Amino acid sequence: MVDAGPFEKMVSFEISPSDLNQAMNRASRQISRQVNIAGFRPGKAPRRLVENQVGFERIRADALEELVPPRVGEILSETEIAPVVPPLLESVTDGANGSVRVEVRVTTWPRLESVPDYRGRTIQVRTLPPVSDEVDARLQQLRHMYAPLQTVDRAVEKGDYVVIDMTALDGDRSVESLALDGFSYEVGSERLNARIDEGLVGKEAGDEVDIAAPLPEWLSSQAHATDDAEPSETSGENDGEPTEGLYQIRIVEVQSRSLPDLDDAWASEYTGHESLEDLREEMGGELETQRIETQWRMLATETMAELTSELELDLPERLESAQMELLFRNHLSSLERAKTDYMTYLERVGITHEQFLEGLRGQAVAGLKSRILIDAVVDSEDLVVDDDELAETLKRAAEDAEDPQAFLRHMGESGHPEQIRSDMLRTRAQAFLAMQVQPVDDDGQPVEVEPPSWVRAWFEQAENLDTGDGPGETVYEAEVINDPDPD
């Protein structure tokens, strides 16, 4: 076994003539069951005739496919080497007396020789608006939500509601599915179309206006043509661009919201709180919790991004490709759930397949580097998730299962708990990193980012150790892990 590059090894071994010959006999019998050889029942044709029909190389390839994997597995088990992707057969060389020499490339998980210096490093995080500003914004949203509409005698402004009658034309054909009668529409919402919103601003009740704007993408010429009509001549002329239609709109009424005063009476009537101050306090508490979570995740994400960007790792190509394939399959699955095909997705985002793959490669490399860094932190800091913590996490997960006992039995019979332990440990290591850095704002001034309660629970400050020579050393021990949302 020799090194074949960073984090790759070449495993070489020899297959004896007798082992190869016996495997080729078995391969020949298997192939003869699949091909039709005149005069012989399936599986009974002599090897010579099978070779004449499918070729010597086909039989030898099948024999090697049987012999090589278990032999490689034995070697890797003896040397305690764990491949991260299936070993790759590199070469088969003929030896003396009918033997063959096999070379297999084994890709191992990359390991860092040393962890980048992270303690005290400054990490810039975006400054969030004060909670009081968020409360004011929420109150204004509620104020508009519950404000009654009143008819106004003036031109339409953005934010007004208009009662409209509308017909839509594709060429000279009416689009029945877009016809509206007495429809209440918020100008500026762009629920119909941005051009329609622009065309309505400045108009008054009683006005009739024709607005040229794209028809919805979900409409096809066949869907909005009349039953006995031929497809519109204008349909399909734009090579994938939305078909231009004509919207004929009559403004029946212009309405504006009558905003109530924000006072105790309003808070009591519309939210059930005794006073506006009670409502503010409740909102403030909820938003403060959200703010802590948001700031923490921003800090953790930026910490990982900065540290991984500095890692100079020559990742094995096969590892990158495997990660890209995994990401690509996950992306296709998400598109399938959204009932969208891949080519349609590319058209909507305006990129080519090659550009998408290039972006995917960047994601794959960043993800691999993050995991490699986390593994190094786990090792260097001796972070652990013990059996009691894992059991507690599984117990809490079981409580949400339809059959808790069946859930726990399934977990006990599978390898899932160790994967869960690994995920918990990586989440803990990422939290550990974020707790060691100094967050700063856009001007480089230190800011306080408080870890959420579920993170603080992982690292409880132990009692100062009194060595007798002075103040004790502060020690952090991992206590309880129960990340409600580890992603």
C-alpha positions as CSV (number, residue, x, y, z in Angstrom):
1,M,0.0,0.0,0.0
2,V,1.5,3.4,-1.1
3,D,0.3,7.0,-1.0
4,A,-1.4,8.0,-4.2
5,G,-2.0,11.7,-3.4
6,P,-3.4,13.7,-0.6
7,F,-5.8,11.4,1.4
8,E,-5.6,8.6,-1.2
9,K,-3.8,5.3,-1.1
10,M,-3.1,2.7,-3.8
11,V,-3.8,-0.9,-2.6
12,S,-2.0,-3.6,-4.7
13,F,-2.3,-7.3,-4.5
14,E,-2.0,-10.4,-6.7
15,I,-4.7,-12.9,-7.6
16,S,-3.4,-16.4,-8.1
17,P,-4.1,-18.4,-11.3
18,S,-6.2,-21.0,-9.5
19,D,-8.4,-18.4,-7.8
20,L,-8.9,-16.5,-11.0
21,N,-9.6,-19.7,-13.0
22,Q,-12.2,-20.8,-10.5
23,A,-13.9,-17.4,-10.4
24,M,-13.9,-17.4,-14.3
25,N,-15.6,-20.8,-14.3
26,R,-18.3,-19.4,-12.0
27,A,-18.7,-16.3,-14.1
28,S,-19.0,-18.5,-17.2
29,R,-21.8,-20.5,-15.7
30,Q,-23.6,-17.3,-14.6
31,I,-23.3,-15.8,-18.1
32,S,-24.5,-19.0,-19.8
33,R,-27.7,-18.7,-17.9
34,Q,-28.3,-15.3,-19.5
35,V,-27.3,-16.0,-23.1
36,N,-28.8,-18.5,-25.5
37,I,-26.2,-21.1,-26.7
38,A,-27.7,-23.6,-29.2
39,G,-27.7,-27.2,-27.9
40,F,-27.2,-26.4,-24.2
41,R,-29.6,-25.7,-21.4
42,P,-29.1,-22.4,-19.5
43,G,-26.0,-22.7,-17.3
44,K,-24.7,-25.9,-18.9
45,A,-22.7,-24.5,-21.8
46,P,-18.9,-25.2,-21.7
47,R,-16.7,-22.2,-20.8
48,R,-15.0,-22.3,-24.2
49,L,-18.3,-21.8,-26.0
50,V,-19.3,-19.0,-23.6
51,E,-16.0,-17.3,-24.3
52,N,-16.5,-17.5,-28.0
53,Q,-19.9,-15.8,-27.7
54,V,-19.2,-13.0,-25.1
55,G,-15.3,-12.8,-25.1
56,F,-12.6,-13.7,-22.6
57,E,-12.4,-10.1,-21.2
58,R,-16.1,-10.2,-20.3
59,I,-15.6,-13.4,-18.3
60,R,-12.5,-12.2,-16.6
61,A,-14.1,-8.8,-15.7
62,D,-17.0,-10.6,-14.0
63,A,-14.5,-12.9,-12.2
64,L,-12.6,-9.8,-10.9
65,E,-15.8,-8.2,-9.9
66,E,-16.4,-11.2,-7.6
67,L,-12.8,-11.4,-6.3
68,V,-11.6,-7.9,-5.8
69,P,-14.1,-6.3,-3.4
70,P,-13.8,-8.9,-0.6
71,R,-10.0,-8.9,-1.0
72,V,-9.9,-5.1,-0.7
73,G,-12.2,-5.3,2.3
74,E,-9.9,-7.7,4.1
75,I,-6.8,-5.4,3.4
76,L,-8.6,-2.3,4.6
77,S,-9.9,-4.1,7.7
78,E,-6.4,-5.3,8.6
79,T,-4.9,-1.8,8.1
80,E,-7.9,0.0,9.7
81,I,-8.4,2.2,6.7
82,A,-11.9,3.5,6.1
83,P,-12.7,4.6,2.5
84,V,-15.2,7.5,2.2
85,V,-16.2,6.5,-1.4
86,P,-16.2,3.0,-3.0
87,P,-12.7,2.0,-3.9
88,L,-11.8,2.4,-7.6
89,L,-10.2,-0.4,-9.6
90,E,-7.3,1.4,-11.3
91,S,-5.5,-1.3,-13.2
92,V,-5.3,-5.1,-13.8
93,T,-1.9,-6.3,-15.0
94,D,-1.1,-9.8,-16.3
95,G,1.5,-11.6,-14.2
96,A,3.4,-14.8,-14.5
97,N,1.6,-18.2,-15.0
98,G,-1.8,-16.6,-15.5
99,S,-1.9,-14.6,-12.3
100,V,-3.0,-10.9,-12.3
101,R,-1.9,-7.9,-10.3
102,V,-4.6,-5.5,-9.2
103,E,-4.3,-1.9,-8.1
104,V,-7.2,-0.2,-6.3
105,R,-7.4,3.5,-5.4
106,V,-8.8,4.1,-1.9
107,T,-10.0,7.6,-0.9
108,T,-9.9,8.4,2.8
109,W,-11.5,11.2,4.8
110,P,-9.2,14.2,4.9
111,R,-7.8,15.2,8.2
112,L,-6.2,18.5,9.3
113,E,-2.8,18.5,10.8
114,S,-3.6,21.5,12.8
115,V,-6.7,23.6,13.5
116,P,-6.7,27.3,12.4
117,D,-6.3,29.8,15.2
118,Y,-9.8,30.8,16.2
119,R,-9.7,32.0,19.8
120,G,-10.3,35.7,20.0
121,R,-10.7,36.1,16.2
122,T,-12.9,39.0,15.2
123,I,-15.9,38.0,13.1
124,Q,-18.1,40.7,11.5
125,V,-21.9,40.2,11.9
126,R,-24.7,42.2,10.5
127,T,-26.3,44.5,13.1
128,L,-30.0,43.9,13.6
129,P,-32.4,46.7,14.2
130,P,-33.4,47.4,17.9
131,V,-36.3,45.2,19.2
132,S,-38.3,48.4,19.8
133,D,-38.2,49.2,16.1
134,E,-39.4,45.7,15.3
135,V,-42.2,46.0,17.8
136,D,-43.3,49.3,16.2
137,A,-43.3,47.7,12.7
138,R,-45.4,44.8,14.0
139,L,-47.9,47.1,15.6
140,Q,-48.2,49.0,12.3
141,Q,-48.8,45.8,10.5
142,L,-51.6,44.9,12.9
143,R,-53.0,48.4,12.7
144,H,-53.3,48.1,8.9
145,M,-54.6,44.5,9.1
146,Y,-57.6,45.5,11.3
147,A,-58.2,48.9,9.7
148,P,-61.6,49.2,8.0
149,L,-61.9,50.2,4.3
150,Q,-63.6,53.5,3.5
151,T,-64.6,54.9,0.1
152,V,-62.6,58.0,-0.9
153,D,-63.2,60.6,-3.6
154,R,-59.7,61.0,-5.0
155,A,-57.2,59.4,-7.4
156,V,-55.8,56.0,-6.7
157,E,-52.6,55.9,-4.6
158,K,-50.3,53.0,-3.9
159,G,-51.7,51.1,-0.9
160,D,-55.3,51.9,-1.8
161,Y,-57.9,49.2,-2.6
162,V,-59.9,49.4,-5.8
163,V,-63.0,47.6,-6.7
164,I,-62.7,46.7,-10.4
165,D,-64.3,44.9,-13.2
166,M,-61.8,43.4,-15.6
167,T,-61.5,41.4,-18.8
168,A,-58.3,40.1,-20.4
169,L,-57.6,39.6,-24.1
170,D,-55.0,37.4,-25.8
171,G,-55.0,38.9,-29.2
172,D,-58.7,39.2,-30.0
173,R,-59.7,36.3,-27.8
174,S,-61.1,36.7,-24.3
175,V,-59.3,34.9,-21.4
176,E,-62.3,33.7,-19.4
177,S,-60.3,32.5,-16.4
178,L,-59.0,36.1,-15.9
179,A,-62.4,37.8,-15.9
180,L,-63.2,39.7,-12.7
181,D,-66.4,41.4,-11.5
182,G,-66.5,43.5,-8.4
183,F,-63.0,42.4,-7.4
184,S,-61.3,44.1,-4.5
185,Y,-57.6,44.6,-5.3
186,E,-54.7,46.2,-3.3
187,V,-52.7,48.5,-5.6
188,G,-49.0,47.9,-5.1
189,S,-49.4,44.2,-4.1
190,E,-48.6,43.1,-7.7
191,R,-50.9,40.1,-7.2
192,L,-52.1,40.7,-10.7
193,N,-49.1,42.3,-12.4
194,A,-46.7,45.2,-11.7
195,R,-47.7,46.9,-14.9
196,I,-51.4,46.8,-13.9
197,D,-50.6,48.4,-10.5
198,E,-48.7,51.2,-12.3
199,G,-51.6,51.7,-14.7
200,L,-54.1,52.1,-11.9
201,V,-52.2,54.7,-9.9
202,G,-53.7,58.2,-10.6
203,K,-57.0,56.9,-11.9
204,E,-60.3,57.6,-10.3
205,A,-63.6,55.8,-9.8
206,G,-65.5,55.5,-13.1
207,D,-62.3,55.6,-15.2
208,E,-61.8,52.8,-17.8
209,V,-58.2,51.9,-18.7
210,D,-56.5,49.5,-21.1
211,I,-53.2,48.1,-19.8
212,A,-50.8,46.0,-21.9
213,A,-49.1,43.4,-19.6
214,P,-47.9,39.8,-19.7
215,L,-50.5,37.0,-19.3
216,P,-49.8,34.6,-16.4
217,E,-47.2,31.9,-17.1
218,W,-49.7,29.1,-16.2
219,L,-51.9,30.0,-19.0
220,S,-51.4,28.3,-22.4
221,S,-53.2,29.4,-25.5
222,Q,-55.3,26.2,-25.5
223,A,-56.3,26.9,-21.8
224,H,-57.7,30.3,-22.4
225,A,-59.0,30.0,-26.0
226,T,-62.7,29.5,-26.4
227,D,-64.0,26.0,-26.9
228,D,-64.3,25.9,-30.7
229,A,-61.6,28.5,-31.5
230,E,-58.2,27.9,-33.0
231,P,-55.1,28.9,-30.9
232,S,-54.3,32.6,-31.0
233,E,-51.9,33.7,-33.7
234,T,-49.9,35.6,-31.1
235,S,-49.4,32.6,-28.9
236,G,-45.9,31.0,-28.9
237,E,-44.2,33.9,-30.8
238,N,-41.9,34.9,-28.0
239,D,-39.8,31.8,-27.7
240,G,-40.6,31.1,-24.0
241,E,-41.4,34.7,-23.0
242,P,-44.8,35.4,-21.4
243,T,-47.5,36.2,-23.9
244,E,-48.5,39.9,-24.0
245,G,-52.2,40.5,-23.2
246,L,-54.5,43.4,-22.9
247,Y,-56.3,44.1,-19.6
248,Q,-59.5,46.2,-19.9
249,I,-60.3,47.5,-16.4
250,R,-63.1,49.7,-15.1
251,I,-62.6,51.2,-11.6
252,V,-65.8,51.0,-9.7
253,E,-64.7,52.3,-6.4
254,V,-61.5,53.6,-4.6
255,Q,-61.1,52.7,-1.0
256,S,-58.5,53.5,1.7
257,R,-57.9,52.1,5.1
258,S,-59.1,54.2,8.0
259,L,-56.2,53.6,10.5
260,P,-57.3,53.5,14.2
261,D,-55.3,55.1,17.0
262,L,-52.8,52.8,18.7
263,D,-54.1,52.9,22.3
264,D,-55.3,50.7,25.1
265,A,-58.8,50.4,23.6
266,W,-57.5,49.2,20.3
267,A,-55.2,46.7,21.9
268,S,-58.0,45.3,24.0
269,E,-60.5,45.1,21.1
270,Y,-58.3,43.6,18.5
271,T,-55.7,41.6,20.4
272,G,-57.3,40.8,23.8
273,H,-54.5,42.5,25.8
274,E,-55.4,44.8,28.7
275,S,-53.3,47.6,27.5
276,L,-51.0,48.6,24.6
277,E,-48.0,48.4,26.9
278,D,-48.9,44.7,27.7
279,L,-49.0,44.0,24.0
280,R,-45.6,45.7,23.5
281,E,-44.0,43.7,26.3
282,E,-45.3,40.4,24.9
283,M,-44.1,41.3,21.4
284,G,-40.8,42.5,22.7
285,G,-40.2,39.2,24.6
286,E,-41.0,37.1,21.6
287,L,-38.9,39.2,19.3
288,E,-35.9,39.3,21.7
289,T,-35.9,35.5,21.7
290,Q,-36.0,35.5,17.9
291,R,-33.2,38.1,17.8
292,I,-30.9,36.1,20.0
293,E,-31.5,33.0,17.8
294,T,-30.9,35.0,14.6
295,Q,-27.8,36.8,15.8
296,W,-26.3,33.5,17.0
297,R,-26.9,31.7,13.8
298,M,-25.4,34.6,11.8
299,L,-22.3,34.5,14.1
300,A,-22.0,30.7,13.8
301,T,-22.4,30.8,10.0
302,E,-19.9,33.6,9.5
303,T,-17.4,31.9,11.8
304,M,-17.5,28.7,9.8
305,A,-17.4,30.6,6.5
306,E,-14.3,32.6,7.4
307,L,-12.4,29.7,8.9
308,T,-13.1,27.3,6.1
309,S,-12.2,29.9,3.5
310,E,-8.7,29.9,4.9
311,L,-8.3,26.1,4.7
312,E,-5.9,25.1,2.0
313,L,-6.9,21.5,1.3
314,D,-6.3,19.5,-1.8
315,L,-9.5,17.5,-1.7
316,P,-9.6,14.2,-3.6
317,E,-11.5,14.6,-6.9
318,R,-13.6,11.6,-6.2
319,L,-14.7,12.9,-2.9
320,E,-15.7,16.3,-4.5
321,S,-17.6,14.4,-7.2
322,A,-19.4,12.2,-4.7
323,Q,-20.5,15.3,-2.7
324,M,-21.6,17.1,-5.9
325,E,-23.7,14.0,-6.9
326,L,-25.3,14.0,-3.5
327,L,-26.2,17.7,-3.7
328,F,-27.5,17.3,-7.2
329,R,-29.8,14.4,-6.3
330,N,-31.1,16.4,-3.4
331,H,-31.8,19.3,-5.6
332,L,-33.6,17.2,-8.2
333,S,-35.7,15.7,-5.4
334,S,-36.7,19.2,-4.2
335,L,-37.7,20.1,-7.7
336,E,-39.7,17.0,-8.0
337,R,-41.6,17.8,-4.8
338,A,-42.2,21.3,-6.3
339,K,-43.4,19.7,-9.5
340,T,-40.8,21.5,-11.5
341,D,-38.3,19.8,-14.0
342,Y,-34.6,20.7,-14.0
343,M,-34.6,22.5,-17.4
344,T,-37.5,24.7,-16.4
345,Y,-35.6,25.6,-13.2
346,L,-32.5,26.6,-15.2
347,E,-34.6,28.8,-17.4
348,R,-36.3,30.5,-14.5
349,V,-33.0,31.3,-12.7
350,G,-31.3,32.2,-16.0
351,I,-28.2,30.0,-15.8
352,T,-26.8,27.1,-17.9
353,H,-26.2,23.6,-16.7
354,E,-22.5,24.2,-16.6
355,Q,-23.0,27.3,-14.5
356,F,-25.2,25.3,-12.1
357,L,-22.6,22.6,-11.8
358,E,-19.9,25.2,-11.1
359,G,-22.0,26.6,-8.3
360,L,-22.7,23.1,-7.0
361,R,-18.9,22.4,-6.9
362,G,-18.4,25.5,-4.7
363,Q,-21.1,24.3,-2.3
364,A,-19.6,20.8,-2.2
365,V,-16.1,22.1,-1.5
366,A,-17.4,24.5,1.2
367,G,-19.4,21.7,2.8
368,L,-16.6,19.3,2.9
369,K,-14.1,21.8,4.3
370,S,-16.6,22.7,7.1
371,R,-17.0,19.1,8.1
372,I,-13.2,18.5,8.0
373,L,-12.7,21.6,10.2
374,I,-15.4,20.5,12.7
375,D,-13.9,17.0,12.9
376,A,-10.5,18.6,13.8
377,V,-12.1,20.8,16.5
378,V,-13.8,17.8,18.0
379,D,-10.5,16.0,18.2
380,S,-8.4,18.9,19.4
381,E,-10.9,20.0,22.1
382,D,-11.9,16.5,23.1
383,L,-15.6,17.2,22.7
384,V,-17.9,14.3,23.4
385,V,-21.6,13.4,23.4
386,D,-21.9,10.6,26.0
387,D,-24.4,7.8,26.1
388,D,-26.7,9.5,28.6
389,E,-27.0,12.6,26.3
390,L,-27.7,10.4,23.3
391,A,-30.3,8.4,25.2
392,E,-32.1,11.6,26.4
393,T,-32.2,13.0,22.9
394,L,-33.7,9.7,21.5
395,K,-36.2,9.7,24.4
396,R,-37.4,13.2,23.5
397,A,-37.6,12.2,19.8
398,A,-39.6,9.1,20.8
399,E,-42.2,11.3,22.6
400,D,-43.1,12.9,19.3
401,A,-43.4,9.5,17.5
402,E,-46.7,7.8,16.9
403,D,-45.4,4.7,18.7
404,P,-42.6,5.7,21.1
405,Q,-41.6,2.1,21.9
406,A,-41.5,1.0,18.3
407,F,-39.4,4.1,17.5
408,L,-36.9,3.2,20.2
409,R,-36.7,-0.5,19.1
410,H,-36.1,0.6,15.6
411,M,-33.3,2.9,16.7
412,G,-31.7,0.2,18.8
413,E,-31.7,-2.2,15.8
414,S,-30.3,0.3,13.3
415,G,-27.2,2.4,13.1
416,H,-29.1,5.6,13.3
417,P,-28.2,6.5,16.9
418,E,-24.5,6.7,16.1
419,Q,-25.3,9.0,13.2
420,I,-27.4,11.1,15.5
421,R,-24.5,11.2,18.0
422,S,-22.2,12.3,15.2
423,D,-24.6,15.1,14.1
424,M,-25.0,16.2,17.7
425,L,-21.2,16.4,18.2
426,R,-20.7,18.4,15.0
427,T,-23.4,20.9,16.1
428,R,-21.8,21.2,19.4
429,A,-18.3,21.8,17.9
430,Q,-19.8,24.6,15.7
431,A,-21.3,26.2,18.7
432,F,-18.0,25.9,20.5
433,L,-16.2,27.8,17.7
434,A,-18.8,30.6,17.8
435,M,-18.3,31.0,21.5
436,Q,-14.5,31.5,21.1
437,V,-14.6,34.4,18.6
438,Q,-15.3,38.2,19.1
439,P,-18.2,39.4,17.0
440,V,-17.9,43.0,15.7
441,D,-20.2,45.3,13.8
442,D,-19.6,47.0,10.3
443,D,-17.3,49.5,12.0
444,G,-15.2,46.9,13.7
445,Q,-16.6,47.7,17.2
446,P,-17.3,44.7,19.5
447,V,-20.9,43.7,19.9
448,E,-22.5,41.2,22.3
449,V,-24.0,38.1,20.7
450,E,-25.7,36.0,23.4
451,P,-25.9,32.2,22.8
452,P,-29.4,30.8,23.0
453,S,-30.4,28.9,26.1
454,W,-30.1,25.5,24.3
455,V,-26.5,26.4,23.4
456,R,-25.6,27.7,26.9
457,A,-26.8,24.4,28.3
458,W,-24.1,22.6,26.4
459,F,-21.3,24.5,28.0
460,E,-21.9,25.0,31.7
461,Q,-19.1,26.8,33.6
462,A,-17.6,24.4,36.1
463,E,-16.5,25.5,39.5
464,N,-13.1,27.3,39.6
465,L,-10.5,24.8,40.3
466,D,-8.5,25.8,43.3
467,T,-4.9,24.6,42.7
468,G,-3.7,26.3,45.9
469,D,-1.4,28.6,43.8
470,G,-4.0,31.2,43.0
471,P,-7.3,31.7,41.2
472,G,-8.7,28.6,39.6
473,E,-8.9,28.0,35.9
474,T,-12.2,28.3,34.2
475,V,-13.3,24.9,32.7
476,Y,-16.2,24.4,30.3
477,E,-17.9,21.0,30.3
478,A,-20.5,19.8,27.8
479,E,-23.6,19.0,29.8
480,V,-26.9,18.7,27.9
481,I,-27.6,18.7,24.2
482,N,-31.1,19.1,22.7
483,D,-30.8,21.3,19.7
484,P,-34.4,22.0,18.5
485,D,-33.1,23.0,15.1
486,P,-29.5,21.9,14.5
487,D,-29.5,23.1,10.8
